[in-house]
Amino acid sequence: MGRGHWDADALRDIVRDYALETLADSDAVLVVDETGFLKQGKASYGVGRQYTGSAGKITNCQIGVFASYVSRHGHAFIDRALYLPKAWTDDRNRMARAHVPDPVGFLTKPALALTMIERAIASNLPFSWVAADSVYGVGDIEMALKRGAKGYVVGVNATHPFRSWGKPPAVAGAAKDIAKALPENAWRRLSAGDGTKGARLHDWVYLELADLDADDFDAVFPGVWTCGLLIRRIADGDLAFFSTWCPVGTSMEKLAAVEGHRWAIEDSFETAKNELGLDHNETRSWHDWHRHIPLVMLAFAMMAAIRHRANAATPPKSAMKRIPKGLRL
């Protein structure tokens, strides 16, 4: 895996294009998230003591940032990057031993995600939305999406400030304080999509904060867009907060559905680890990791294509009669 001479990024692009043959949809959601690869020792490329949700604690691991393409046809990984802690990027000898290319330096997880989003936009990937948790919230990602005519539902922490202007009701303050002041009748029970046990129902509030013309943020396309605050309340009362950006008139039902698309990447991580060996590798070098991962991504995309075709509606009997018996499956 590490000694062969082939282009891992070219394979990544092949996986993306292959997935689009089956999954492409203009209303698709690009979901960004990360997963941990538990490791022992210090030699594996990018390994270090860091927090991973895979273990729910700080432990010795690698952290991979992924982009998943999620549409009504299914979902598949289309991009990946391994996060390098500063303990690695500040040690050039360690980087050299792992065969990390010279230009590679420290990048935050949001910066890695931004690179993947910009790559998706530049490749004319058909999608309208981005969904991500609070690690990838406000900042350069939001501005890139605004200028790229992409809506988003991205998580923010409870203390993130919001303020409305020109839109009732007037709100200002930390997200948690805004939520606390809401009357009970402001909440609506909506589904964020179907899970393994049926509809995933939660209580939601959506506050439109301001309408902005595309000219206001130096966009090259026309139209009015709305920034807002989306709040989700689950059964035990826990709240989650999301900064939103969408074409004017977008409903709360649509935004809740976009946020609900994030479950797909969690499902992808679980399936890829349990069935395809996403985390079953000895990634001693840069090349090991960047070649192993897209091979797993390709296998996952093939599964997604097979699943979509297998679940396609059976042609009506009248159509089947027109197919010669020898050609019927």
Secondary structure, 3 states (H helix, E strand, C coil): CCCCCCCHHHHHHHHHHHHHHHHCCCCCEEEEEEEEEECCCCCCCCCEEEEECCCCEEEEEEEEEEEEEEECCEEEEEEEEEECCHHHHCCHHHHHHCCCCCCCCCCCHHHHHHHHHHHHHHCCCCCCEEEECHHHCCCHHHHHHHHCCCEEEEEECCCCEEECCCCCCCCEEEHHHHHHCCCHHHCEEEEEEEECCEEEEEEEEEEEEEEEEHHHHCCCCCCEEEEEEEEEECCCCCEEEEEEEEECCCCHHHHHHHHHCCHHHHHHHHHHHHHHCCCCCCCCCHHHHHHHHHHHHHHHHHHHHHHHHHHCCCCCHHHHHCCCHHHCC
